Amino acid sequence: MPTTDSNAPRRTLLLTGASRGIGHATVMRFSSAGWRVLTCSRHPFPEVCPWDAGPEDHIQVDLADHDDTTRAIAEIKERLDGGLLHALVNNAAISPKAEGGKRMGSIDTDVDAWSHVFRVNFFAPIMMARGLIKELTAAKGSVVNVTSIAGSRVHPFAGAAYATSKAALASLTREMASDFGRLGVRVNAIAPGEIDTSILSPGTDKIVAEQIPLNRLGTPDEVAKIIYVLCSETSSYVNGAEIHINGGQHV
């Protein structure tokens, strides 16, 4: 596990979507390295938490609501209390399903559902980064946007709204890298493929067998490790990249 210099100032991460899967693994990895981790989610802070944090480091927010997101950003600033924000990881995302878990395509996804997905998956990341730009700039920090393999190819399970929101987020990452980079803030993305989490769809085993050269699922910690690298000095000249974490599924 990563370690941190006990004499160095404690670094701070803000992570959206921390309750499970990649988000949970990311909290664990950064926390084990000595970072302070602020988390955001729709849910209140859990009573039983496996990392060194508490309600004072959790902000409950509905990222689909622009006004509530703005309110949360102000609360985050208060929690930072003039301190630096060394990393922002935009991990929260939603992918609605039709009845029976069926994929929602471009024909049967209504405009309200499309708008809801984009508010969480696309607008919340830029609102967070812009709202905390002073804190990120002061730290010469890093932003990591979590996109998806579904953003670059039609996926059998991910719906059209989710896929297009992730494609837009990949494009936004490039724009942010150009704009924020001039302030000393690096912006990159990771694009996970089939990761072993609780939200895997039935039939994923067929994708693994037929499409993934490594012939296995990825683990949440394998994703979290790359996020950690993108927020550390190891990647100090990496800006505007989208790292594919999919075992070769995209080749």
C-alpha positions as CSV (number, residue, x, y, z in Angstrom):
1,M,0.0,0.0,0.0
2,P,1.2,3.6,-0.6
3,T,2.9,5.5,2.2
4,T,3.3,9.1,2.9
5,D,6.1,11.2,4.5
6,S,5.0,11.9,8.1
7,N,6.8,15.3,8.0
8,A,4.9,16.4,4.9
9,P,1.7,18.5,5.2
10,R,-1.4,16.3,5.0
11,R,-2.9,16.3,1.5
12,T,-6.7,16.4,0.9
13,L,-8.8,14.6,-1.6
14,L,-12.5,15.3,-2.5
15,L,-14.2,12.3,-4.0
16,T,-17.8,12.0,-5.3
17,G,-19.5,8.7,-5.2
18,A,-17.6,6.9,-2.4
19,S,-20.1,4.3,-1.1
20,R,-19.2,1.3,-3.2
21,G,-17.0,-0.1,-5.9
22,I,-14.3,2.1,-7.4
23,G,-15.2,5.0,-5.1
24,H,-14.9,2.9,-2.0
25,A,-11.6,1.5,-3.1
26,T,-10.3,4.9,-3.9
27,V,-11.1,6.2,-0.4
28,M,-9.3,3.2,1.1
29,R,-6.2,3.7,-1.0
30,F,-5.8,7.5,-0.3
31,S,-6.8,7.1,3.3
32,S,-4.1,4.4,3.8
33,A,-1.6,6.9,2.3
34,G,-2.4,9.4,5.0
35,W,-4.6,11.7,2.9
36,R,-7.6,13.4,4.4
37,V,-10.6,12.3,2.3
38,L,-13.7,14.4,1.9
39,T,-16.6,12.4,0.4
40,C,-19.8,13.4,-1.4
41,S,-22.9,11.3,-2.0
42,R,-26.6,11.3,-1.9
43,H,-26.6,9.3,1.3
44,P,-25.6,10.4,4.8
45,F,-22.3,9.3,6.3
46,P,-22.5,5.5,7.2
47,E,-22.3,4.7,10.9
48,V,-19.9,1.9,10.2
49,C,-17.0,3.3,8.1
50,P,-13.9,1.3,7.2
51,W,-11.6,4.4,6.9
52,D,-10.4,7.1,9.2
53,A,-13.1,9.6,8.6
54,G,-16.3,10.9,10.2
55,P,-19.4,13.0,9.4
56,E,-17.2,16.1,9.4
57,D,-15.5,14.8,6.2
58,H,-18.8,13.8,4.4
59,I,-21.1,16.1,2.5
60,Q,-24.6,14.8,1.6
61,V,-25.6,16.2,-1.8
62,D,-27.9,15.5,-4.8
63,L,-25.6,16.1,-7.7
64,A,-28.5,16.0,-10.1
65,D,-29.7,19.3,-8.5
66,H,-27.6,22.3,-9.6
67,D,-28.7,24.4,-6.6
68,D,-27.8,21.6,-4.1
69,T,-24.5,21.1,-5.8
70,T,-23.7,24.8,-5.4
71,R,-24.7,24.6,-1.8
72,A,-22.4,21.6,-1.3
73,I,-19.5,23.4,-2.9
74,A,-19.9,26.2,-0.3
75,E,-20.0,23.6,2.5
76,I,-16.8,22.0,1.1
77,K,-15.1,25.3,1.2
78,E,-16.1,25.7,4.8
79,R,-14.8,22.2,5.6
80,L,-11.5,23.1,4.0
81,D,-11.3,26.2,6.1
82,G,-8.9,28.0,3.8
83,G,-6.8,24.9,3.2
84,L,-5.7,23.4,0.0
85,L,-7.5,20.8,-2.2
86,H,-4.8,18.6,-3.7
87,A,-7.1,16.3,-5.7
88,L,-10.7,16.1,-6.9
89,V,-12.0,12.8,-8.2
90,N,-15.3,13.0,-10.1
91,N,-16.5,9.4,-9.7
92,A,-20.2,9.7,-9.0
93,A,-22.4,8.6,-11.9
94,I,-25.8,7.1,-12.7
95,S,-27.0,4.7,-15.4
96,P,-30.7,4.1,-15.3
97,K,-32.2,0.9,-16.5
98,A,-35.6,0.0,-18.0
99,E,-37.9,-2.5,-16.4
100,G,-36.2,-5.8,-15.7
101,G,-32.8,-4.1,-15.9
102,K,-33.0,-3.7,-19.7
103,R,-30.6,-1.4,-21.4
104,M,-32.1,2.0,-22.3
105,G,-31.2,2.9,-25.9
106,S,-31.4,6.2,-27.8
107,I,-34.9,5.6,-28.9
108,D,-36.5,4.7,-25.6
109,T,-34.7,7.1,-23.3
110,D,-36.9,10.1,-22.6
111,V,-35.5,13.6,-22.3
112,D,-36.0,13.8,-18.6
113,A,-33.9,10.7,-18.0
114,W,-31.3,12.0,-20.4
115,S,-31.1,15.3,-18.6
116,H,-30.9,13.6,-15.1
117,V,-28.0,11.5,-16.2
118,F,-26.1,14.5,-17.7
119,R,-26.6,16.6,-14.6
120,V,-24.9,14.0,-12.5
121,N,-22.3,12.5,-14.9
122,F,-21.3,15.6,-16.8
123,F,-22.4,18.9,-15.2
124,A,-21.5,18.0,-11.6
125,P,-17.8,17.4,-12.4
126,I,-17.3,20.8,-14.1
127,M,-19.4,22.5,-11.4
128,M,-17.2,20.9,-8.7
129,A,-13.9,21.8,-10.4
130,R,-14.9,25.4,-11.2
131,G,-16.4,25.9,-7.8
132,L,-13.2,24.8,-6.1
133,I,-10.7,26.2,-8.6
134,K,-9.0,28.5,-6.1
135,E,-8.4,25.6,-3.7
136,L,-7.1,23.4,-6.5
137,T,-4.9,26.1,-8.0
138,A,-3.3,27.0,-4.6
139,A,-2.3,23.3,-4.2
140,K,-1.3,22.8,-7.9
141,G,-3.7,20.0,-7.6
142,S,-5.1,17.3,-9.8
143,V,-8.6,16.5,-11.2
144,V,-9.5,13.0,-12.3
145,N,-12.7,12.4,-14.2
146,V,-14.1,8.9,-14.3
147,T,-15.3,8.1,-17.8
148,S,-16.0,4.6,-19.2
149,I,-15.3,2.2,-22.0
150,A,-18.9,2.8,-22.9
151,G,-18.0,6.4,-23.9
152,S,-16.1,5.2,-27.0
153,R,-18.1,2.1,-28.1
154,V,-21.6,0.8,-27.9
155,H,-21.8,-1.3,-24.8
156,P,-24.4,-4.2,-24.4
157,F,-25.4,-3.0,-20.9
158,A,-24.6,0.7,-20.5
159,G,-27.5,2.8,-21.7
160,A,-27.3,5.6,-24.4
161,A,-27.6,8.4,-21.9
162,Y,-24.8,7.0,-19.7
163,A,-22.6,6.3,-22.7
164,T,-23.0,9.8,-24.3
165,S,-22.5,11.5,-20.9
166,K,-19.2,9.7,-20.5
167,A,-18.1,10.6,-24.1
168,A,-18.9,14.2,-23.2
169,L,-16.9,13.9,-20.0
170,A,-13.9,12.6,-22.0
171,S,-14.1,15.7,-24.2
172,L,-14.6,17.9,-21.2
173,T,-11.4,16.5,-19.7
174,R,-9.4,17.7,-22.7
175,E,-11.0,21.1,-22.5
176,M,-10.3,21.3,-18.7
177,A,-6.7,20.1,-19.2
178,S,-6.2,23.0,-21.5
179,D,-7.9,25.6,-19.3
180,F,-6.9,24.4,-15.8
181,G,-3.5,23.4,-16.9
182,R,-2.6,27.0,-17.4
183,L,-3.3,27.4,-13.7
184,G,-1.0,24.5,-12.7
185,V,-3.9,22.1,-12.2
186,R,-3.7,18.8,-14.1
187,V,-6.9,17.2,-15.4
188,N,-7.0,13.6,-16.6
189,A,-9.5,10.8,-16.9
190,I,-9.7,7.1,-16.4
191,A,-11.9,4.9,-18.5
192,P,-12.7,1.6,-16.7
193,G,-14.0,-1.4,-18.5
194,E,-15.5,-4.5,-16.7
195,I,-14.7,-4.0,-13.0
196,D,-15.7,-6.5,-10.4
197,T,-18.3,-4.5,-8.4
198,S,-21.8,-5.1,-7.1
199,I,-23.4,-3.4,-10.2
200,L,-22.2,-5.9,-12.8
201,S,-24.9,-7.0,-15.2
202,P,-25.7,-10.6,-16.0
203,G,-23.8,-11.7,-19.1
204,T,-20.6,-10.0,-18.1
205,D,-18.9,-13.4,-18.1
206,K,-19.4,-13.6,-21.8
207,I,-17.7,-10.3,-22.4
208,V,-14.8,-11.5,-20.3
209,A,-14.4,-14.7,-22.3
210,E,-14.8,-13.1,-25.7
211,Q,-13.5,-9.6,-25.5
212,I,-10.9,-9.2,-22.7
213,P,-7.4,-10.5,-23.6
214,L,-6.4,-10.8,-19.9
215,N,-9.5,-13.0,-19.5
216,R,-10.6,-11.6,-16.2
217,L,-12.5,-8.8,-14.5
218,G,-10.6,-5.8,-13.1
219,T,-10.7,-5.1,-9.4
220,P,-11.7,-1.8,-7.9
221,D,-8.3,-1.4,-6.3
222,E,-6.6,-1.8,-9.7
223,V,-8.6,1.3,-10.8
224,A,-7.9,3.1,-7.5
225,K,-4.2,2.6,-7.9
226,I,-4.2,4.5,-11.2
227,I,-6.3,7.3,-9.7
228,Y,-3.8,7.6,-7.0
229,V,-0.9,7.8,-9.5
230,L,-2.7,10.5,-11.4
231,C,-3.0,12.5,-8.2
232,S,0.6,12.1,-7.2
233,E,4.0,13.5,-8.4
234,T,4.6,10.3,-10.3
235,S,2.3,11.8,-13.0
236,S,3.5,15.4,-12.8
237,Y,3.7,15.9,-16.5
238,V,0.5,13.9,-17.4
239,N,-2.3,16.3,-18.4
240,G,-5.3,15.7,-20.7
241,A,-4.9,11.9,-20.8
242,E,-7.6,9.3,-20.7
243,I,-6.2,6.1,-19.2
244,H,-8.0,2.9,-20.3
245,I,-8.3,0.3,-17.5
246,N,-10.0,-2.6,-19.2
247,G,-7.5,-5.5,-19.6
248,G,-7.3,-4.8,-23.4
249,Q,-11.0,-4.9,-24.1
250,H,-10.8,-1.8,-26.3
251,V,-8.1,-3.1,-28.6
